[in-house]
Amino acid sequence: MSLDGKAVGHTPLHLDLDEGVYSLKLSMDRYKPRQVQLEVRANQPVTLEPIPLVPGGRHPFARTDPSGAKVTLKGQYAGPAPRCSRRLRGKAPAPGFSKPGYEELSREVSLSPVSAKNSL
């Protein structure tokens, strides 16, 4: 969570703020960030209702067992599992998984958006 562009912590969070208007940004892996305006008045506590986040992460996730396998897409390194650094667009290629001491694996997968909303 950030306030006026500065990281302030994770929810649940209690902040003592001066009177004024602030920009509050919430973000979470696999969800689109959400920015809301927060108005604070002197001596008036503010309690926020849950703010729903919409699924739509920018990067694919691949959980592996054992963890930390190297992930490739179209033969190019995409990052370590669980979070890959390459974005997926259009039809997803078959990812490859490798880790020293284990047999390499390449398997076709189908991607679907996360159906549930999460709130911070």
N, CA, C and O atoms as CSV, one atom per row, in Angstrom:
chain,resi,resn,atom,element,x,y,z
A,1,MET,N,N,0.861,-1.147,0.000
A,1,MET,CA,C,0.000,0.000,0.000
A,1,MET,C,C,0.917,1.221,0.000
A,1,MET,O,O,1.951,1.241,0.667
A,2,SER,N,N,0.512,2.248,-0.769
A,2,SER,CA,C,1.284,3.486,-0.775
A,2,SER,C,C,0.353,4.681,-0.609
A,2,SER,O,O,-0.822,4.636,-0.975
A,3,LEU,N,N,0.903,5.738,-0.052
A,3,LEU,CA,C,0.169,6.964,0.200
A,3,LEU,C,C,0.955,8.105,-0.445
A,3,LEU,O,O,2.100,8.368,-0.077
A,4,ASP,N,N,0.329,8.776,-1.408
A,4,ASP,CA,C,1.006,9.833,-2.171
A,4,ASP,C,C,2.345,9.350,-2.738
A,4,ASP,O,O,3.338,10.078,-2.729
A,5,GLY,N,N,2.348,8.110,-3.229
A,5,GLY,CA,C,3.526,7.554,-3.888
A,5,GLY,C,C,4.587,6.974,-2.971
A,5,GLY,O,O,5.607,6.492,-3.463
A,6,LYS,N,N,4.391,6.998,-1.664
A,6,LYS,CA,C,5.372,6.455,-0.721
A,6,LYS,C,C,4.804,5.205,-0.057
A,6,LYS,O,O,3.680,5.222,0.444
A,7,ALA,N,N,5.581,4.117,-0.052
A,7,ALA,CA,C,5.140,2.875,0.582
A,7,ALA,C,C,4.898,3.117,2.067
A,7,ALA,O,O,5.724,3.720,2.753
A,8,VAL,N,N,3.743,2.635,2.559
A,8,VAL,CA,C,3.401,2.829,3.973
A,8,VAL,C,C,3.140,1.516,4.707
A,8,VAL,O,O,2.952,1.531,5.923
A,9,GLY,N,N,3.122,0.387,4.008
A,9,GLY,CA,C,2.932,-0.883,4.688
A,9,GLY,C,C,1.872,-1.748,4.045
A,9,GLY,O,O,1.454,-1.519,2.910
A,10,HIS,N,N,1.446,-2.751,4.799
A,10,HIS,CA,C,0.458,-3.736,4.352
A,10,HIS,C,C,-0.781,-3.659,5.230
A,10,HIS,O,O,-0.717,-3.220,6.379
A,11,THR,N,N,-1.912,-4.091,4.676
A,11,THR,CA,C,-3.146,-4.091,5.461
A,11,THR,C,C,-3.143,-5.273,6.419
A,11,THR,O,O,-2.517,-6.291,6.122
A,12,PRO,N,N,-3.818,-5.174,7.550
A,12,PRO,CA,C,-4.490,-3.994,8.083
A,12,PRO,C,C,-3.444,-2.979,8.555
A,12,PRO,O,O,-2.351,-3.354,8.977
A,13,LEU,N,N,-3.789,-1.701,8.480
A,13,LEU,CA,C,-2.822,-0.646,8.763
A,13,LEU,C,C,-3.497,0.521,9.472
A,13,LEU,O,O,-4.614,0.907,9.127
A,14,HIS,N,N,-2.813,1.075,10.461
A,14,HIS,CA,C,-3.288,2.274,11.161
A,14,HIS,C,C,-2.262,3.374,10.910
A,14,HIS,O,O,-1.073,3.195,11.175
A,15,LEU,N,N,-2.724,4.508,10.400
A,15,LEU,CA,C,-1.842,5.643,10.143
A,15,LEU,C,C,-2.344,6.877,10.866
A,15,LEU,O,O,-3.553,7.089,10.962
A,16,ASP,N,N,-1.438,7.691,11.373
A,16,ASP,CA,C,-1.784,9.000,11.924
A,16,ASP,C,C,-1.402,10.015,10.860
A,16,ASP,O,O,-0.223,10.199,10.559
A,17,LEU,N,N,-2.416,10.679,10.286
A,17,LEU,CA,C,-2.186,11.610,9.183
A,17,LEU,C,C,-2.645,13.011,9.545
A,17,LEU,O,O,-3.586,13.197,10.316
A,18,ASP,N,N,-1.961,13.990,8.975
A,18,ASP,CA,C,-2.399,15.379,9.112
A,18,ASP,C,C,-3.621,15.591,8.234
A,18,ASP,O,O,-3.881,14.815,7.314
A,19,GLU,N,N,-4.368,16.645,8.526
A,19,GLU,CA,C,-5.534,16.975,7.711
A,19,GLU,C,C,-5.085,17.220,6.273
A,19,GLU,O,O,-4.051,17.837,6.019
A,20,GLY,N,N,-5.899,16.713,5.336
A,20,GLY,CA,C,-5.574,16.915,3.930
A,20,GLY,C,C,-6.182,15.838,3.055
A,20,GLY,O,O,-6.910,14.967,3.529
A,21,VAL,N,N,-5.870,15.911,1.764
A,21,VAL,CA,C,-6.349,14.932,0.790
A,21,VAL,C,C,-5.149,14.117,0.330
A,21,VAL,O,O,-4.112,14.675,-0.029
A,22,TYR,N,N,-5.292,12.796,0.344
A,22,TYR,CA,C,-4.204,11.880,0.011
A,22,TYR,C,C,-4.635,10.934,-1.103
A,22,TYR,O,O,-5.822,10.664,-1.287
A,23,SER,N,N,-3.654,10.442,-1.835
A,23,SER,CA,C,-3.883,9.424,-2.854
A,23,SER,C,C,-3.399,8.095,-2.286
A,23,SER,O,O,-2.214,7.931,-1.997
A,24,LEU,N,N,-4.315,7.150,-2.127
A,24,LEU,CA,C,-4.012,5.844,-1.551
A,24,LEU,C,C,-4.024,4.811,-2.662
A,24,LEU,O,O,-5.017,4.683,-3.379
A,25,LYS,N,N,-2.924,4.068,-2.814
A,25,LYS,CA,C,-2.830,3.047,-3.859
A,25,LYS,C,C,-2.674,1.674,-3.205
A,25,LYS,O,O,-1.792,1.458,-2.374
A,26,LEU,N,N,-3.559,0.747,-3.605
A,26,LEU,CA,C,-3.519,-0.626,-3.121
A,26,LEU,C,C,-3.073,-1.522,-4.265
A,26,LEU,O,O,-3.516,-1.353,-5.401
A,27,SER,N,N,-2.205,-2.465,-3.971
A,27,SER,CA,C,-1.772,-3.397,-5.012
A,27,SER,C,C,-1.492,-4.757,-4.396
A,27,SER,O,O,-1.137,-4.879,-3.224
A,28,MET,N,N,-1.666,-5.785,-5.239
A,28,MET,CA,C,-1.471,-7.166,-4.803
A,28,MET,C,C,-1.173,-8.001,-6.044
A,28,MET,O,O,-1.771,-7.780,-7.097
A,29,ASP,N,N,-0.244,-8.967,-5.928
A,29,ASP,CA,C,0.078,-9.826,-7.062
A,29,ASP,C,C,-1.180,-10.416,-7.681
A,29,ASP,O,O,-2.098,-10.832,-6.975
A,30,ARG,N,N,-1.210,-10.448,-8.995
A,30,ARG,CA,C,-2.281,-10.998,-9.826
A,30,ARG,C,C,-3.559,-10.167,-9.844
A,30,ARG,O,O,-4.588,-10.617,-10.348
A,31,TYR,N,N,-3.494,-8.939,-9.285
A,31,TYR,CA,C,-4.652,-8.048,-9.294
A,31,TYR,C,C,-4.232,-6.681,-9.813
A,31,TYR,O,O,-3.084,-6.267,-9.649
A,32,LYS,N,N,-5.178,-5.984,-10.443
A,32,LYS,CA,C,-4.904,-4.634,-10.927
A,32,LYS,C,C,-4.816,-3.706,-9.723
A,32,LYS,O,O,-5.618,-3.810,-8.795
A,33,PRO,N,N,-3.833,-2.790,-9.737
A,33,PRO,CA,C,-3.748,-1.840,-8.629
A,33,PRO,C,C,-4.984,-0.938,-8.597
A,33,PRO,O,O,-5.625,-0.716,-9.624
A,34,ARG,N,N,-5.303,-0.435,-7.441
A,34,ARG,CA,C,-6.476,0.425,-7.282
A,34,ARG,C,C,-6.051,1.669,-6.524
A,34,ARG,O,O,-5.404,1.581,-5.481
A,35,GLN,N,N,-6.418,2.824,-7.052
A,35,GLN,CA,C,-6.075,4.083,-6.425
A,35,GLN,C,C,-7.355,4.799,-6.004
A,35,GLN,O,O,-8.295,4.919,-6.790
A,36,VAL,N,N,-7.385,5.272,-4.764
A,36,VAL,CA,C,-8.545,5.990,-4.254
A,36,VAL,C,C,-8.075,7.273,-3.571
A,36,VAL,O,O,-6.939,7.366,-3.108
A,37,GLN,N,N,-8.962,8.248,-3.520
A,37,GLN,CA,C,-8.661,9.508,-2.846
A,37,GLN,C,C,-9.159,9.408,-1.412
A,37,GLN,O,O,-10.265,8.930,-1.158
A,38,LEU,N,N,-8.350,9.855,-0.498
A,38,LEU,CA,C,-8.669,9.779,0.921
A,38,LEU,C,C,-8.634,11.189,1.498
A,38,LEU,O,O,-7.610,11.868,1.432
A,39,GLU,N,N,-9.768,11.630,2.068
A,39,GLU,CA,C,-9.832,12.963,2.678
A,39,GLU,C,C,-9.804,12.810,4.192
A,39,GLU,O,O,-10.623,12.095,4.770
A,40,VAL,N,N,-8.862,13.484,4.822
A,40,VAL,CA,C,-8.686,13.414,6.271
A,40,VAL,C,C,-8.975,14.794,6.857
A,40,VAL,O,O,-8.437,15.803,6.403
A,41,ARG,N,N,-9.836,14.815,7.877
A,41,ARG,CA,C,-10.161,16.062,8.587
A,41,ARG,C,C,-9.634,15.955,10.015
A,41,ARG,O,O,-9.583,14.867,10.590
A,42,ALA,N,N,-9.248,17.088,10.574
A,42,ALA,CA,C,-8.677,17.119,11.926
A,42,ALA,C,C,-9.627,16.502,12.944
A,42,ALA,O,O,-10.823,16.794,12.951
A,43,ASN,N,N,-9.086,15.654,13.797
A,43,ASN,CA,C,-9.812,15.027,14.903
A,43,ASN,C,C,-11.023,14.204,14.472
A,43,ASN,O,O,-11.947,14.021,15.264
A,44,GLN,N,N,-11.041,13.705,13.243
A,44,GLN,CA,C,-12.124,12.846,12.766
A,44,GLN,C,C,-11.517,11.557,12.207
A,44,GLN,O,O,-10.988,11.546,11.096
A,45,PRO,N,N,-11.596,10.474,12.980
A,45,PRO,CA,C,-11.036,9.206,12.507
A,45,PRO,C,C,-11.703,8.752,11.193
A,45,PRO,O,O,-12.897,8.969,10.986
A,46,VAL,N,N,-10.933,8.137,10.337
A,46,VAL,CA,C,-11.439,7.610,9.064
A,46,VAL,C,C,-11.210,6.104,9.062
A,46,VAL,O,O,-10.091,5.634,9.266
A,47,THR,N,N,-12.277,5.361,8.831
A,47,THR,CA,C,-12.172,3.915,8.680
A,47,THR,C,C,-12.653,3.564,7.282
A,47,THR,O,O,-13.776,3.899,6.906
A,48,LEU,N,N,-11.817,2.899,6.522
A,48,LEU,CA,C,-12.185,2.534,5.154
A,48,LEU,C,C,-12.908,1.197,5.127
A,48,LEU,O,O,-12.555,0.267,5.853
A,49,GLU,N,N,-13.914,1.118,4.286
A,49,GLU,CA,C,-14.576,-0.162,4.011
A,49,GLU,C,C,-13.620,-0.992,3.140
A,49,GLU,O,O,-12.706,-0.425,2.541
A,50,PRO,N,N,-13.804,-2.305,3.054
A,50,PRO,CA,C,-12.951,-3.100,2.157
A,50,PRO,C,C,-13.010,-2.550,0.725
A,50,PRO,O,O,-14.076,-2.186,0.229
A,51,ILE,N,N,-11.868,-2.500,0.087
A,51,ILE,CA,C,-11.766,-1.997,-1.280
A,51,ILE,C,C,-11.486,-3.186,-2.192
A,51,ILE,O,O,-10.388,-3.742,-2.150
A,52,PRO,N,N,-12.452,-3.589,-3.016
A,52,PRO,CA,C,-12.244,-4.765,-3.862
A,52,PRO,C,C,-11.204,-4.510,-4.949
A,52,PRO,O,O,-11.151,-3.429,-5.537
A,53,LEU,N,N,-10.388,-5.516,-5.202
A,53,LEU,CA,C,-9.419,-5.475,-6.289
A,53,LEU,C,C,-9.895,-6.401,-7.400
A,53,LEU,O,O,-10.486,-7.448,-7.136
A,54,VAL,N,N,-9.636,-6.012,-8.630
A,54,VAL,CA,C,-10.083,-6.778,-9.789
A,54,VAL,C,C,-8.938,-7.654,-10.294
A,54,VAL,O,O,-7.813,-7.176,-10.436
A,55,PRO,N,N,-9.212,-8.935,-10.568
A,55,PRO,CA,C,-8.160,-9.789,-11.116
A,55,PRO,C,C,-7.615,-9.206,-12.413
A,55,PRO,O,O,-8.332,-8.535,-13.156
A,56,GLY,N,N,-6.373,-9.462,-12.668
A,56,GLY,CA,C,-5.781,-8.979,-13.909
A,56,GLY,C,C,-4.301,-8.776,-13.782
A,56,GLY,O,O,-3.759,-7.779,-14.259
A,57,GLY,N,N,-3.646,-9.708,-13.145
A,57,GLY,CA,C,-2.208,-9.587,-12.987
A,57,GLY,C,C,-1.488,-9.513,-14.309
A,57,GLY,O,O,-1.989,-9.986,-15.329
A,58,ARG,N,N,-0.337,-8.931,-14.291
A,58,ARG,CA,C,0.423,-8.723,-15.508
A,58,ARG,C,C,1.350,-9.878,-15.833
A,58,ARG,O,O,1.819,-9.980,-16.967
A,59,HIS,N,N,1.625,-10.738,-14.889
A,59,HIS,CA,C,2.604,-11.787,-15.107
A,59,HIS,C,C,2.015,-13.155,-14.771
A,59,HIS,O,O,1.200,-13.278,-13.857
A,60,PRO,N,N,2.425,-14.172,-15.505
A,60,PRO,CA,C,1.922,-15.515,-15.206
A,60,PRO,C,C,2.557,-16.072,-13.933
A,60,PRO,O,O,3.669,-15.700,-13.562
A,61,PHE,N,N,1.835,-16.959,-13.284
A,61,PHE,CA,C,2.345,-17.661,-12.120
A,61,PHE,C,C,2.380,-19.141,-12.445
A,61,PHE,O,O,1.479,-19.654,-13.108
A,62,ALA,N,N,3.410,-19.826,-11.987
A,62,ALA,CA,C,3.518,-21.269,-12.183
A,62,ALA,C,C,4.065,-21.863,-10.897
A,62,ALA,O,O,5.237,-21.675,-10.568
A,63,ARG,N,N,3.229,-22.570,-10.180
A,63,ARG,CA,C,3.691,-23.227,-8.956
A,63,ARG,C,C,4.309,-24.565,-9.340
A,63,ARG,O,O,3.723,-25.332,-10.103
A,64,THR,N,N,5.485,-24.836,-8.809
A,64,THR,CA,C,6.180,-26.081,-9.137
A,64,THR,C,C,6.553,-26.823,-7.862
A,64,THR,O,O,6.697,-26.227,-6.795
A,65,ASP,N,N,6.703,-28.125,-7.994
A,65,ASP,CA,C,7.159,-28.971,-6.891
A,65,ASP,C,C,8.239,-29.882,-7.459
A,65,ASP,O,O,7.929,-30.834,-8.175
A,66,PRO,N,N,9.498,-29.603,-7.151
A,66,PRO,CA,C,10.024,-28.690,-6.147
A,66,PRO,C,C,9.902,-27.231,-6.608
A,66,PRO,O,O,9.792,-26.942,-7.800
A,67,SER,N,N,9.926,-26.336,-5.634
A,67,SER,CA,C,9.763,-24.918,-5.957
A,67,SER,C,C,11.022,-24.356,-6.610
A,67,SER,O,O,12.100,-24.945,-6.531
A,68,GLY,N,N,10.857,-23.200,-7.259
A,68,GLY,CA,C,11.999,-22.499,-7.815
A,68,GLY,C,C,12.502,-23.002,-9.151
A,68,GLY,O,O,13.632,-22.700,-9.534
A,69,ALA,N,N,11.692,-23.763,-9.871
A,69,ALA,CA,C,12.119,-24.256,-11.181
A,69,ALA,C,C,12.274,-23.089,-12.157
A,69,ALA,O,O,11.593,-22.071,-12.033
A,70,LYS,N,N,13.166,-23.245,-13.118
A,70,LYS,CA,C,13.356,-22.250,-14.174
A,70,LYS,C,C,12.229,-22.420,-15.183
A,70,LYS,O,O,11.967,-23.533,-15.637
A,71,VAL,N,N,11.559,-21.322,-15.539
A,71,VAL,CA,C,10.442,-21.365,-16.480
A,71,VAL,C,C,10.881,-20.735,-17.798
A,71,VAL,O,O,11.496,-19.668,-17.809
A,72,THR,N,N,10.560,-21.405,-18.914
A,72,THR,CA,C,10.836,-20.857,-20.237
A,72,THR,C,C,9.534,-20.788,-21.026
A,72,THR,O,O,8.649,-21.628,-20.863
A,73,LEU,N,N,9.430,-19.774,-21.886
A,73,LEU,CA,C,8.301,-19.631,-22.801
A,73,LEU,C,C,8.879,-19.449,-24.200
A,73,LEU,O,O,9.680,-18.545,-24.439
A,74,LYS,N,N,8.466,-20.313,-25.115
A,74,LYS,CA,C,9.006,-20.308,-26.487
A,74,LYS,C,C,10.531,-20.392,-26.467
A,74,LYS,O,O,11.208,-19.762,-27.280
A,75,GLY,N,N,11.059,-21.170,-25.539
A,75,GLY,CA,C,12.497,-21.374,-25.449
A,75,GLY,C,C,13.269,-20.243,-24.787
A,75,GLY,O,O,14.486,-20.350,-24.639
A,76,GLN,N,N,12.613,-19.172,-24.388
A,76,GLN,CA,C,13.288,-18.045,-23.750
A,76,GLN,C,C,12.993,-18.038,-22.252
A,76,GLN,O,O,11.867,-18.281,-21.817
A,77,TYR,N,N,14.040,-17.751,-21.478
A,77,TYR,CA,C,13.903,-17.711,-20.027
A,77,TYR,C,C,12.846,-16.685,-19.628
A,77,TYR,O,O,12.889,-15.541,-20.081
A,78,ALA,N,N,11.892,-17.090,-18.777
A,78,ALA,CA,C,10.799,-16.219,-18.342
A,78,ALA,C,C,10.888,-15.892,-16.860
A,78,ALA,O,O,10.137,-15.048,-16.370
A,79,GLY,N,N,11.788,-16.542,-16.140
A,79,GLY,CA,C,11.940,-16.280,-14.714
A,79,GLY,C,C,11.766,-17.548,-13.905
A,79,GLY,O,O,11.413,-18.596,-14.446
A,80,PRO,N,N,12.014,-17.453,-12.614
A,80,PRO,CA,C,11.831,-18.611,-11.743
A,80,PRO,C,C,10.381,-18.753,-11.315
A,80,PRO,O,O,9.660,-17.760,-11.217
A,81,ALA,N,N,9.951,-19.978,-11.061
A,81,ALA,CA,C,8.616,-20.194,-10.503
A,81,ALA,C,C,8.660,-19.720,-9.052
A,81,ALA,O,O,9.697,-19.894,-8.411
A,82,PRO,N,N,7.613,-19.138,-8.501
A,82,PRO,CA,C,6.269,-19.081,-9.036
A,82,PRO,C,C,5.997,-17.877,-9.928
A,82,PRO,O,O,4.995,-17.897,-10.642
A,83,ARG,N,N,6.818,-16.832,-9.938
A,83,ARG,CA,C,6.491,-15.650,-10.738
A,83,ARG,C,C,7.444,-15.520,-11.914
A,83,ARG,O,O,8.662,-15.489,-11.741
A,84,CYS,N,N,6.886,-15.446,-13.092
A,84,CYS,CA,C,7.662,-15.266,-14.308
A,84,CYS,C,C,7.683,-13.786,-14.647
A,84,CYS,O,O,6.746,-13.057,-14.321
A,85,SER,N,N,8.746,-13.341,-15.297
A,85,SER,CA,C,8.859,-11.919,-15.598
A,85,SER,C,C,8.305,-11.552,-16.970
A,85,SER,O,O,8.124,-10.367,-17.252
A,86,ARG,N,N,8.032,-12.521,-17.822
A,86,ARG,CA,C,7.515,-12.215,-19.161
A,86,ARG,C,C,6.001,-12.139,-19.143
A,86,ARG,O,O,5.337,-12.922,-18.463
A,87,ARG,N,N,5.458,-11.190,-19.895
A,87,ARG,CA,C,4.008,-11.054,-20.018
A,87,ARG,C,C,3.498,-12.012,-21.071
A,87,ARG,O,O,4.196,-12.323,-22.036
A,88,LEU,N,N,2.285,-12.474,-20.882
A,88,LEU,CA,C,1.644,-13.335,-21.871
A,88,LEU,C,C,0.638,-12.523,-22.654
A,88,LEU,O,O,-0.157,-11.778,-22.081
A,89,ARG,N,N,0.675,-12.671,-23.951
A,89,ARG,CA,C,-0.298,-11.994,-24.820
A,89,ARG,C,C,-0.833,-13.020,-25.791
A,89,ARG,O,O,-0.101,-13.892,-26.262
A,90,GLY,N,N,-2.140,-12.908,-26.092
A,90,GLY,CA,C,-2.730,-13.834,-27.051
A,90,GLY,C,C,-2.697,-15.250,-26.526
A,90,GLY,O,O,-2.833,-15.482,-25.325
A,91,LYS,N,N,-2.513,-16.205,-27.440
A,91,LYS,CA,C,-2.470,-17.613,-27.055
A,91,LYS,C,C,-1.161,-17.906,-26.322
A,91,LYS,O,O,-0.082,-17.544,-26.793
A,92,ALA,N,N,-1.264,-18.548,-25.197
A,92,ALA,CA,C,-0.088,-18.825,-24.379
A,92,ALA,C,C,0.712,-19.987,-24.951
A,92,ALA,O,O,0.142,-21.012,-25.327
A,93,PRO,N,N,2.041,-19.829,-25.018
A,93,PRO,CA,C,2.883,-20.931,-25.473
A,93,PRO,C,C,2.997,-21.992,-24.387
A,93,PRO,O,O,2.715,-21.730,-23.217
A,94,ALA,N,N,3.413,-23.192,-24.783
A,94,ALA,CA,C,3.635,-24.259,-23.808
A,94,ALA,C,C,4.885,-23.914,-23.004
A,94,ALA,O,O,5.968,-23.794,-23.577
A,95,PRO,N,N,4.756,-23.754,-21.689
A,95,PRO,CA,C,5.938,-23.416,-20.892
A,95,PRO,C,C,6.830,-24.635,-20.677
A,95,PRO,O,O,6.374,-25.777,-20.711
A,96,GLY,N,N,8.094,-24.364,-20.459
A,96,GLY,CA,C,9.051,-25.405,-20.101
A,96,GLY,C,C,9.496,-25.188,-18.670
A,96,GLY,O,O,9.588,-24.049,-18.211
A,97,PHE,N,N,9.771,-26.265,-17.966
A,97,PHE,CA,C,10.202,-26.196,-16.575
A,97,PHE,C,C,11.469,-27.019,-16.415
A,97,PHE,O,O,11.547,-28.142,-16.913
A,98,SER,N,N,12.458,-26.474,-15.727
A,98,SER,CA,C,13.679,-27.237,-15.489
A,98,SER,C,C,14.286,-26.844,-14.154
A,98,SER,O,O,14.130,-25.721,-13.674
A,99,LYS,N,N,14.982,-27.810,-13.575
A,99,LYS,CA,C,15.700,-27.588,-12.326
A,99,LYS,C,C,16.797,-28.641,-12.264
A,99,LYS,O,O,16.545,-29.812,-12.547
A,100,PRO,N,N,18.021,-28.239,-11.896
A,100,PRO,CA,C,19.106,-29.220,-11.820
A,100,PRO,C,C,18.719,-30.420,-10.967
A,100,PRO,O,O,18.172,-30.277,-9.874
A,101,GLY,N,N,19.016,-31.606,-11.491
A,101,GLY,CA,C,18.705,-32.843,-10.781
A,101,GLY,C,C,17.331,-33.395,-11.100
A,101,GLY,O,O,16.961,-34.449,-10.583
A,102,TYR,N,N,16.550,-32.699,-11.952
A,102,TYR,CA,C,15.200,-33.135,-12.311
A,102,TYR,C,C,15.059,-33.166,-13.828
A,102,TYR,O,O,15.738,-32.426,-14.540
A,103,GLU,N,N,14.176,-34.023,-14.311
A,103,GLU,CA,C,13.900,-34.112,-15.740
A,103,GLU,C,C,13.151,-32.860,-16.206
A,103,GLU,O,O,12.250,-32.374,-15.522
A,104,GLU,N,N,13.543,-32.337,-17.397
A,104,GLU,CA,C,12.843,-31.171,-17.947
A,104,GLU,C,C,11.431,-31.547,-18.344
A,104,GLU,O,O,11.166,-32.691,-18.714
A,105,LEU,N,N,10.524,-30.585,-18.268
A,105,LEU,CA,C,9.126,-30.827,-18.583
A,105,LEU,C,C,8.599,-29.669,-19.418
A,105,LEU,O,O,8.874,-28.508,-19.116
A,106,SER,N,N,7.846,-29.979,-20.462
A,106,SER,CA,C,7.155,-28.970,-21.254
A,106,SER,C,C,5.735,-29.471,-21.430
A,106,SER,O,O,5.520,-30.604,-21.860
A,107,ARG,N,N,4.775,-28.642,-21.103
A,107,ARG,CA,C,3.393,-29.083,-21.129
A,107,ARG,C,C,2.486,-27.946,-21.563
A,107,ARG,O,O,2.669,-26.803,-21.142
A,108,GLU,N,N,1.502,-28.257,-22.408
A,108,GLU,CA,C,0.531,-27.254,-22.831
A,108,GLU,C,C,-0.380,-26.925,-21.663
A,108,GLU,O,O,-0.806,-27.811,-20.922
A,109,VAL,N,N,-0.671,-25.650,-21.507
A,109,VAL,CA,C,-1.543,-25.219,-20.410
A,109,VAL,C,C,-2.616,-24.308,-20.978
A,109,VAL,O,O,-2.446,-23.715,-22.044
A,110,SER,N,N,-3.726,-24.204,-20.251
A,110,SER,CA,C,-4.738,-23.227,-20.648
A,110,SER,C,C,-4.832,-22.210,-19.536
A,110,SER,O,O,-4.836,-22.556,-18.354
A,111,LEU,N,N,-4.907,-20.953,-19.925
A,111,LEU,CA,C,-4.955,-19.862,-18.958
A,111,LEU,C,C,-6.363,-19.331,-18.848
A,111,LEU,O,O,-7.083,-19.225,-19.841
A,112,SER,N,N,-6.748,-18.998,-17.635
A,112,SER,CA,C,-8.053,-18.373,-17.440
A,112,SER,C,C,-7.896,-17.317,-16.372
A,112,SER,O,O,-7.037,-17.451,-15.500
A,113,PRO,N,N,-8.703,-16.266,-16.412
A,113,PRO,CA,C,-8.596,-15.219,-15.395
A,113,PRO,C,C,-9.041,-15.739,-14.037
A,113,PRO,O,O,-9.844,-16.667,-13.938
A,114,VAL,N,N,-8.508,-15.128,-13.009
A,114,VAL,CA,C,-8.934,-15.464,-11.652
A,114,VAL,C,C,-10.374,-15.025,-11.512
A,114,VAL,O,O,-10.713,-13.893,-11.856
A,115,SER,N,N,-11.223,-15.898,-11.015
A,115,SER,CA,C,-12.649,-15.578,-10.987
A,115,SER,C,C,-13.075,-14.844,-9.723
A,115,SER,O,O,-14.060,-14.106,-9.742
A,116,ALA,N,N,-12.353,-15.035,-8.629
A,116,ALA,CA,C,-12.774,-14.408,-7.378
A,116,ALA,C,C,-12.111,-13.050,-7.203
A,116,ALA,O,O,-10.980,-12.839,-7.641
A,117,LYS,N,N,-12.817,-12.141,-6.567
A,117,LYS,CA,C,-12.238,-10.842,-6.222
A,117,LYS,C,C,-11.597,-10.948,-4.859
A,117,LYS,O,O,-12.045,-11.723,-4.014
A,118,ASN,N,N,-10.562,-10.181,-4.641
A,118,ASN,CA,C,-9.926,-10.112,-3.340
A,118,ASN,C,C,-9.998,-8.684,-2.848
A,118,ASN,O,O,-9.982,-7.751,-3.651
A,119,SER,N,N,-10.076,-8.503,-1.568
A,119,SER,CA,C,-10.125,-7.156,-0.990
A,119,SER,C,C,-8.935,-6.966,-0.078
A,119,SER,O,O,-8.474,-7.904,0.572
A,120,LEU,N,N,-8.449,-5.753,-0.039
A,120,LEU,CA,C,-7.398,-5.406,0.915
A,120,LEU,C,C,-8.019,-4.684,2.080
A,120,LEU,O,O,-7.314,-4.295,3.012
